[in-house]
Amino acid sequence: MITIKIFTSPVELSRFAAEQFKEVTLAAVAQRGQFLAALAGGGTPQALYRLLAQSPYRETLPWDKMRFFWGDERCVPPENAESCYQQAYATWLAQVPVPPGNLHRAKGELDPALAAADYARQLKDMAEAGHSWPSFDFVLLGLGADGHTASLFPGSELTSGYATVAVTAHYQDRPANRVSMTPEVFNAARTVVFLASGPEKARALAITLTGRREPVKFPAQRIRPLNGDVWWLVDQSAASLLPDHIEGMTLQKQPDGLQ
């Protein structure tokens, strides 16, 4: 199922995402005894991370049963401000009682190919017998103005059968070498949540959701979970080019205040 929720502001978007994160966490722990998340880097999720570092989430979430991965990583040391791990850790995870052993980062200080291989091994260690990666309970993704998500950029090859890729990309002024999970991993998730805000995302969002299917050109189109739900949490400016109805999707406009 694909659900699109349009919010009046990024603040309302982040509040909803925090409540959704809590609900998915508690359900996963109740049903399976643990919660597995793949987090996103960049600026958009920072407001969500700040919320989850505060009350009531800090006191009520079962941190010892929560494990965190990252959907992609820049090949920089973990203390670097450009590190996706560091962005989430400094804003959120350092502020809550999650055991250090429950943080599974891609080792961005390594050569990209070595970092990708190491991360694939970490994913396999968390997978059920006979599988190469786990089924994540919650995957958080962003959307670039060019239609990329994680570090899957326009023109990158379609993947098949493996968990991670080493990426060389020239994107704005950020580090070019990266590691990314593949769509195969994301598409095995139970819940995938995209966050998108700002007018610069409007064209990419409209093309991803309503345009002709061109997954090489618009990599976010590659994310279609086999048995999971996809949520697009977007603000009004990002949704400005969307039609009022999209076949096969549920589109909801949220009023002011958390719903």
C-alpha positions as CSV (number, residue, x, y, z in Angstrom):
1,M,0.0,0.0,0.0
2,I,1.2,3.5,-0.8
3,T,0.0,6.4,1.3
4,I,0.8,10.0,0.7
5,K,0.2,12.5,3.5
6,I,0.5,16.2,2.8
7,F,1.2,18.4,5.8
8,T,0.9,22.2,6.2
9,S,4.5,22.4,7.4
10,P,7.7,20.4,8.0
11,V,7.0,20.7,11.7
12,E,3.7,18.8,11.4
13,L,5.4,16.3,9.1
14,S,8.0,15.6,11.7
15,R,5.5,15.2,14.5
16,F,3.6,12.7,12.6
17,A,6.7,10.8,11.6
18,A,7.8,10.6,15.3
19,E,4.5,9.1,16.3
20,Q,4.6,6.7,13.4
21,F,8.1,5.6,14.4
22,K,7.0,5.0,17.9
23,E,4.0,2.9,16.8
24,V,6.0,0.8,14.4
25,T,8.7,0.2,17.1
26,L,6.3,-0.9,19.8
27,A,4.5,-3.2,17.4
28,A,7.7,-4.8,16.1
29,V,9.0,-5.4,19.7
30,A,5.7,-6.9,20.7
31,Q,5.5,-9.2,17.7
32,R,9.1,-10.2,17.1
33,G,11.1,-9.1,20.2
34,Q,13.2,-6.4,18.4
35,F,13.0,-3.5,16.1
36,L,15.3,-2.9,13.1
37,A,15.6,0.5,11.5
38,A,17.6,1.9,8.5
39,L,18.1,5.6,8.9
40,A,18.7,8.4,6.5
41,G,21.2,11.2,6.4
42,G,20.8,14.8,5.2
43,G,18.9,17.7,6.5
44,T,15.3,16.6,6.2
45,P,15.2,14.0,9.0
46,Q,17.0,16.2,11.5
47,A,13.8,17.6,12.9
48,L,12.5,14.1,13.4
49,Y,15.7,13.0,15.1
50,R,15.5,15.9,17.5
51,L,11.9,15.0,18.5
52,L,12.9,11.4,19.1
53,A,15.7,12.5,21.4
54,Q,13.2,14.3,23.7
55,S,10.3,13.3,26.0
56,P,8.2,11.3,25.8
57,Y,10.1,9.1,23.3
58,R,13.4,9.1,25.2
59,E,11.8,7.6,28.3
60,T,9.2,5.3,26.7
61,L,10.9,3.6,23.7
62,P,12.5,0.2,24.3
63,W,16.0,1.2,23.3
64,D,17.7,-2.0,24.3
65,K,15.6,-3.9,21.8
66,M,16.1,-1.4,18.9
67,R,18.9,-1.8,16.3
68,F,19.9,0.9,13.9
69,F,21.5,0.7,10.5
70,W,21.9,3.5,7.8
71,G,20.5,3.2,4.3
72,D,23.6,4.8,2.9
73,E,26.8,6.4,4.1
74,R,29.4,8.9,2.9
75,C,32.9,7.6,2.9
76,V,34.2,9.9,5.6
77,P,35.3,9.1,9.2
78,P,32.4,8.6,11.6
79,E,33.1,11.9,13.5
80,N,32.9,13.9,10.2
81,A,29.9,16.3,10.1
82,E,29.1,14.9,6.6
83,S,28.7,11.3,8.0
84,C,25.1,10.1,8.0
85,Y,25.9,8.1,11.1
86,Q,27.3,11.2,12.8
87,Q,24.3,13.4,11.9
88,A,21.8,10.9,13.5
89,Y,24.1,10.1,16.4
90,A,24.9,13.7,17.5
91,T,21.3,14.9,17.1
92,W,19.5,11.9,18.5
93,L,21.2,8.6,19.4
94,A,23.8,10.0,21.8
95,Q,20.9,11.5,23.8
96,V,19.0,8.2,24.4
97,P,20.0,5.0,26.2
98,V,20.5,2.8,23.1
99,P,23.3,0.2,23.7
100,P,26.4,1.1,21.5
101,G,26.3,-2.5,20.2
102,N,22.9,-1.8,18.6
103,L,24.3,0.8,16.2
104,H,25.5,-0.8,13.0
105,R,27.2,1.7,10.8
106,A,28.9,1.5,7.5
107,K,32.6,2.1,8.0
108,G,33.0,5.2,5.9
109,E,36.6,5.5,6.8
110,L,37.4,2.5,4.6
111,D,37.7,2.2,0.8
112,P,34.2,2.2,-0.6
113,A,34.4,-1.4,-1.9
114,L,35.7,-2.6,1.4
115,A,33.1,-0.6,3.3
116,A,30.4,-2.0,1.1
117,A,31.6,-5.6,1.7
118,D,31.8,-5.1,5.4
119,Y,28.3,-3.6,5.6
120,A,26.9,-6.5,3.6
121,R,28.4,-8.9,6.2
122,Q,26.8,-6.9,9.0
123,L,23.4,-7.1,7.2
124,K,23.8,-10.9,6.7
125,D,24.6,-11.3,10.4
126,M,21.2,-9.8,11.3
127,A,19.3,-11.8,8.6
128,E,17.3,-15.0,9.1
129,A,18.9,-18.3,8.1
130,G,19.2,-18.5,4.4
131,H,18.8,-14.8,3.7
132,S,21.5,-12.2,3.0
133,W,19.7,-9.2,4.7
134,P,17.0,-8.7,7.3
135,S,13.5,-7.5,6.8
136,F,13.7,-4.0,8.3
137,D,10.7,-2.9,10.3
138,F,11.3,0.8,9.4
139,V,13.3,2.3,6.6
140,L,13.6,6.1,6.4
141,L,14.5,7.6,3.1
142,G,14.7,11.1,1.5
143,L,14.2,12.3,-2.0
144,G,16.7,14.4,-3.9
145,A,15.7,17.1,-6.4
146,D,17.1,14.8,-9.1
147,G,15.0,11.8,-8.0
148,H,17.7,10.0,-6.1
149,T,17.2,8.3,-2.8
150,A,19.8,6.9,-0.4
151,S,22.9,6.9,-2.6
152,L,21.1,5.5,-5.6
153,F,21.7,8.3,-8.2
154,P,20.3,8.8,-11.7
155,G,22.1,6.6,-14.2
156,S,23.3,4.1,-11.6
157,E,23.0,0.5,-12.6
158,L,20.0,-1.6,-11.5
159,T,21.0,-4.1,-8.9
160,S,20.0,-7.7,-8.4
161,G,20.8,-10.1,-5.6
162,Y,23.2,-8.2,-3.4
163,A,22.8,-6.0,-0.4
164,T,25.2,-3.1,-0.8
165,V,26.9,-1.1,-3.5
166,A,30.0,1.1,-3.5
167,V,29.0,4.4,-5.1
168,T,31.1,7.1,-6.9
169,A,28.9,10.1,-7.5
170,H,29.4,13.8,-8.0
171,Y,26.5,15.4,-6.1
172,Q,26.6,19.0,-5.2
173,D,29.7,19.6,-3.0
174,R,29.4,16.5,-0.8
175,P,31.8,13.6,-0.7
176,A,31.6,11.6,-3.9
177,N,32.4,8.1,-2.5
178,R,29.6,6.4,-0.7
179,V,28.1,3.1,0.3
180,S,24.4,2.3,-0.2
181,M,22.0,-0.4,0.6
182,T,20.3,-1.7,-2.6
183,P,16.6,-1.5,-3.5
184,E,16.5,-5.2,-2.8
185,V,17.1,-4.5,0.9
186,F,14.7,-1.6,1.0
187,N,12.0,-3.6,-0.8
188,A,12.2,-6.4,1.8
189,A,11.1,-3.9,4.5
190,R,7.8,-3.9,6.4
191,T,7.5,-0.1,6.4
192,V,9.3,2.5,4.2
193,V,8.8,6.1,5.0
194,F,9.9,8.9,2.6
195,L,10.3,12.4,3.9
196,A,10.2,15.3,1.4
197,S,9.8,19.0,2.0
198,G,10.4,22.2,0.1
199,P,9.5,23.4,-3.4
200,E,12.8,22.1,-4.9
201,K,11.4,18.5,-4.3
202,A,8.1,19.1,-6.1
203,R,9.2,18.0,-9.6
204,A,11.0,14.9,-8.4
205,L,8.1,13.9,-6.2
206,A,5.6,14.3,-9.0
207,I,7.7,12.3,-11.4
208,T,8.4,9.6,-8.9
209,L,4.8,9.0,-8.1
210,T,3.0,9.9,-11.3
211,G,5.5,9.9,-14.1
212,R,6.5,7.3,-16.6
213,R,8.4,4.5,-14.9
214,E,12.1,5.2,-15.6
215,P,13.9,3.7,-12.6
216,V,17.4,4.3,-14.0
217,K,16.7,8.0,-14.5
218,F,14.6,8.4,-11.3
219,P,16.0,5.9,-8.7
220,A,13.3,6.6,-6.1
221,Q,11.0,4.7,-8.4
222,R,12.9,1.5,-7.6
223,I,11.6,1.4,-4.0
224,R,8.5,-0.8,-4.1
225,P,8.4,-3.1,-1.1
226,L,7.2,-6.6,-2.0
227,N,5.0,-7.1,1.2
228,G,5.4,-3.8,3.0
229,D,3.8,-0.3,3.1
230,V,5.2,2.9,1.7
231,W,4.5,6.2,3.3
232,W,5.3,9.5,1.6
233,L,5.2,12.3,4.3
234,V,5.5,15.6,2.4
235,D,4.8,19.2,3.0
236,Q,2.5,21.4,0.8
237,S,5.3,22.9,-1.2
238,A,6.8,19.5,-2.1
239,A,3.3,18.3,-3.1
240,S,2.4,21.3,-5.2
241,L,2.7,19.4,-8.5
242,L,0.7,16.4,-7.4
243,P,-2.8,15.8,-8.7
244,D,-5.7,15.4,-6.4
245,H,-6.0,11.7,-7.1
246,I,-3.3,9.1,-8.0
247,E,-4.4,5.7,-9.1
248,G,-3.5,2.9,-6.7
249,M,-2.4,5.3,-3.9
250,T,-4.1,6.9,-0.9
251,L,-3.6,10.7,-0.8
252,Q,-4.5,12.5,2.4
253,K,-4.2,16.2,3.2
254,Q,-3.5,16.7,6.9
255,P,-5.1,19.7,8.7
256,D,-3.2,21.7,11.3
257,G,-2.3,19.7,14.3
258,L,-1.1,16.1,14.6
259,Q,-3.7,13.6,13.2
